[in-house]
Amino acid sequence: MTPVLDAVAAGARRKIAGRLIPFVFLLYITAFIDRVNVSFAGLDMTRELHFSNEVFGFGAGIFFFGYSLLEIPGAMLAEVWSARKWIAAIMMFWGVLAAFTGLIQSAVQFNTIRFLLGLAEGGFFPAVVVYLTHWFRQEDRGKAIAMFMAAIPVSNAVGAPIAGYLLGIHWLNVSGWRWLLILEGIPAFLGGLATLFYLTDWPKDAHWLAPEERQWITGELERERHEKKATRRHMSILETLRQPLVLALAISYFLLNTSGYGFNIWLPKMVENFKGLSRMQISLISAIPYALSVPVMLVYAWHSDRTGERKWHAALAGITAGVGLALSQSVGGVPVLVMGGFSLAYMGIMSYYPTYWALPTRILSDRQAAASFGFVNLVANFGGFTGPYMVGFLTDRTGTYVAGVLFMVLTGILSGLILMCLRSADSRAYLPK
């Protein structure tokens, strides 16, 4: 490129990243804070409502049955209609439902509200990933997705002490865990309103970019689309979803999510086993793995972008998650060492996500990638049920969390091994020409 074009490209990339990433990062924090809060609410909810570990794990996990129903249509709506309007509608709806979670009185109500909340949130993540592909070139997507997904550990690290504080309040003689869940709905609803006014669907409509910057990014993305079309046979959505590559990606992500959500939901209760800790101390200790994972995740994604390699980065991260969880159970219950293993595990979990999500956008057309996002998330989010439920089930049966953690060790390692078995770094060998 000429020096002038270099300057245009640099300016466009800087403006796009600076405007979009912080905003979708904040949106994802409001989305993920629900999954943080329910894990801490469970410390007192289970006692007040007399829930067993299995009942709580089932209710926490059933969220993902509802969540899965809108995965594919949510991704497709973002691609062919309006990501901005779809994301806004999702957020306002789940903001209202989230507040109702704090009003439950029984397991049936807990399961029903969690299912509906999952249904409301279902299209959010694939819609945002599709949205980012409208703005970021392939070489920038790993880092963009990593910065967006950094909201997961940040929401855990920030949400944990806030949850610890709210668990200690009893305004109007209402339990703290209820306030924790009721108040979470406010930022989601406000975030949905802000989305309508702040986001722009396509670069061609971005008046905050200079004309030459709009022309450059539109041209770059169009060039990438033409290159993919030139090297791929057109496939229908159903053909795409039947490809071995897409199935392998879905199974790997399902297994990783089983470990990830099992860990997220049960971490506060596992920390509670250290004995003698207040609710605030439990929340602060629980925040450690999340805080440590943020810089590791960003550096890992940066290295994946720099090298252009995705498969091995994601595979090794999944295996690291399993190894970290295994180490946490082999140190004799020493709290510092247990948390060290948990921290290593969560570094692996969070480093997996951005490198993994850069794979489909590299090898599929835009519409095929959108469908695969939804399908992969649909399959994977059953891991969001399987992990929490199986840990609760095994804990009730054995009286200890060890069996549940070992189950997550297995799923984490298998998630990485499946990716290792793909035949090439970009896996084009799996796609028909």
CORKAGI-V714546 format. One record per run of one state. SS is the DSSP state (H for helix, E for strand, - for the rest). FROM is the first residue (numbers start at 1). LEN is the number of residues. If there is no record, write none. Layout:
ss->SS from->FROM len->LEN
ss->SS from->FROM len->LEN
This chain:
ss->- from->1 len->2
ss->H from->3 len->46
ss->- from->49 len->4
ss->H from->53 len->17
ss->- from->70 len->1
ss->H from->71 len->33
ss->- from->104 len->3
ss->H from->107 len->15
ss->- from->122 len->2
ss->H from->124 len->10
ss->- from->134 len->4
ss->H from->138 len->29
ss->- from->167 len->4
ss->H from->171 len->3
ss->- from->174 len->2
ss->H from->176 len->23
ss->- from->199 len->4
ss->H from->203 len->3
ss->- from->206 len->5
ss->H from->211 len->21
ss->- from->232 len->5
ss->H from->237 len->6
ss->- from->243 len->1
ss->H from->244 len->29
ss->- from->273 len->6
ss->H from->279 len->29
ss->- from->308 len->3
ss->H from->311 len->18
ss->- from->329 len->6
ss->H from->335 len->29
ss->- from->364 len->2
ss->H from->366 len->15
ss->- from->381 len->1
ss->H from->382 len->17
ss->- from->399 len->3
ss->H from->402 len->19
ss->- from->421 len->7
ss->H from->428 len->3
ss->- from->431 len->3
